[in-house]
Amino acid sequence: MTTRTQLNRLNKTQQQSVQLAIREMRTLWASIGNLSPEWQHDLLLDRIPQIAERYGDIAATAAAEWYEQTRPDGTPYEAIPYGSFNPDAIRGSVDAKAYPLLEEYGPTQAARFLEGAMQRWVRYAGRQTIARNCTLDPLKPRWARVPSGAKTCAFCEMLASRGYVYTSQQTAGALSQWHDHCDCSIVPQWDQNATAIEGYDPDLYYGRYLEAWHAAGGEGSTIEQVTHWMRQLHPDAYTDA
């Protein structure tokens, strides 16, 4: 089974990639601070996708190496890194969110948004690398969404409550939805009879989800309604309560 120690090692490599990306982005901000907002906009459109690609590739490579090292079977397997986040989508975020913040509130607010988004873009490559290789691996491991810290947000816990049930990108569905600053990882599980990873309790999560689902009205309840009630019923359990 995948252990907490192994998961911590994965998270460390992914977070290092994020920190390097944010450091380069801060250097970029410092270099364009005296330019007009229009020039800043054009340079951000050019450079931000490049930074996300460079460090996303590092995160993906580290995730592929981690997958090979964690995989229990003795047969050779070469994990394939996943590509970086869609650069057109990144440019769309610069246009739709970062630039309006820059115009209305100045560079501090725009930089804060881009740092959160950069974390998501870089980690996306590592997460998708693991999900893709779970699908391609002849051993066909199942995988789960596992929070990293003692607490996570209600939305992530809802997805984590499913346990090790995902077998492909298609069946994962909402698993591929990530938010800024999310600390969750995709974790493979080769031994279906193994105990859950230390600190990861999908039964507890699912119990809280069901309680909130009933409070929200049961059948027909939306994700937003259920997660609202998760926060209301257990305000100390979530980072976004």
N, C-alpha and C positions, 0 to 999 in steps of 0.2 A: 504494500500500500504506500501511497505518498504520505510522507510524514510532515509534521509541522516544521521540522528543521529544514527539510527540502523546500517546502513552500517559502520559508523565510529567505532562503538563498535565492530563489527565483525573484521574490519581491525586491530584494536588495539590488539585483542587477537591473531590474526594470526601473526602480526609482533612481538609480545612478544615471541611467540614460535620460530620464526626465530632468534631473538636476543639471546635467550638461546642456540640454536643450534650452532650459530657462536661463542659464548663465549666458549662453550665446545671444539669446533674445534680449537680455538686459543690456548687453554690450551694443547690440543694434540700436536699442532705444537711446542709449547715451550718445551714439554717433549721429542720430538724426534729430536730436532734441531742438536744435536751432532752426530747423527747416520749417517751411510752411506746412499746414495740415495736408495740402494737396500732394506735396512731395513726400511727406511721411506716408500717405496712403499708397502711393505708387511703389515706394520701396518696401512697404509691408507686404503688398501683393506679390512682390518678387521674392523677398527673402524668407518670409514665414513658411511657405510651403517647402522651401529648400531645407530649412532647419528641421522641420517635422520629418522630412524624408531621411535626412542624414541620421538623426538619432532614433527614428523609428526603425531604420535598418539595423542599428546597433542593438536595439531592444529585441528585434525579431531574431537576430543571430544568437543572442544570449539565450533566448527562450528555446530555440532549436537545440542548442548545446545542452541546456538543462533537461530537455525532454529525452535526449539520447542517454544522458547520465542517470536519469530517474527510471527509465524503462527497465523492467525486471528481467525480461527474457534475454538469453545469451546470444540469440541470433542477430546478425548485423542489421542495423536499421539506420538510415541517414535521414534525419528530420529536415524538412524543407522550410526555410524562413518564408513568412508571409510578406507580401508587398506593403508599402507604406500607405498611410491614409490618403484618400482621394484628394489630389492637390486642388481640383476645381471646387470641391466642397470647402476646403480651407479658405480659398479666395472668396467664396461666397460668405463665409463667416466674417472675414475681414470687412467686406462691403456692408453686410447687413447689421453687424453688431459692433465690431471694433472701431470702424471709422465714425459711425454716429456718436459713439462714446467719446472719441477723440475730439470731435467738433463741439460737442455740448459740454463735456466735463474736463477735457484735457487729457494728457497722456497717462496720468496715474490710473484713471478708471479703465482706459483702453488696455493698458499693460496688465492690469489685474485680470481682466477678462481673458486676454490672450495667454496668460500663464496657466490659468485653469484649463483652457482649451488645449494648450500644448501638451499638458499632462495626459489628457484623453487621447490626443492624436498619436503621441509616442507609444503609450501603453497599448493602444489598439493593435499595433503591429505585433507585439509580443503575445497578447491574448489570442489573436487570430492565428498566430503560428501554432500555438498549442491545440486550438480547436481543429485546425486543418489537419494536423498530424494525427490527432485522435481518430479522425475520419479515414485517413490513408493507411494507418498502421494495421498490418495484418492481425495484430492482437485485438483490435477493435475495443479499446477501453471506453468505458463510459466516463463522463466528466460532470463536474458540478461547478457552480459559481460559489466561491468561498471568500468571505470577507477576511481582511487581514488583521484588523484591530479588535479590541474588546467590544466595540460598538460599530454599527454601520447605519446607513439610512434605511427607512422603512421599505422603500422600493427594492433596494438590493437584498434585504433580508427576505422579502417576499419571493424573489427569484432563488435565493440560496436555500429556501425551505424545500425546494423540489428534490434536493439531494443529488445522488449520482444517477441521473436518469437520461441525460443528454447523450445522443449517439451520433449526431450529425449537425451540420450547420442548419439544416432545414428544421429538424425537430427542436433545436434550441430556441428558436423564435426570439422571445424577448431577451434571451441571454446575451444577444449581441448588442443590446442597448446599454450604453455606458454614459455616465454623466461626468462633468468636470470634477476633479479631485476624488474620483471613485478609487477605493483601495482594494477592490475585489480582484481575484484572479480566477482563471479557468484552471481547474485542477483535475488531472486524469486519475482514474482508479481502475487498476487492472484486476485486483482481487475483489470480487463481488461480495465475499464473505468477511472482508476485513472490517474492523471497527472504524468509526468515523475519525477523521483527522482531529488531533487535539485542538480543542477550542471551537470546533465546528459542530453544531448541534442542530441538524435540520429538523428533528422531531420537535424541539422547542420552538424553532422558527415557525413550523407549520401549525403548531397549536395556537400561536399568537395570530397567525394569518387567519385561521378558521374563526377564531373568536371575533376578529375584526370584520370578517366577511359576513357573519351573522348580524353583527351590529349595524353594518351598512345596508342590510336588507336582503342579504343572500342572493338568490338568483337574479341576474341582471345588474348587479353592482359593478361599478367601474373600478379600474385600478386606482384612480384618484380617491374614490370614496373609501375603498378598503384601506389604503395606506394612511388616509386621514384618521380612520378609526384605530389603526395600529398605534399611531402616535398618541391619540387621545387615551387609549386604554393603558399604554405602557410608556409614558413620557420619558422615563429614565433609561429606556432601552435603546433609544435611537439618537443619532447625531443631529437629526433634523427635526426633533420634537419641539 
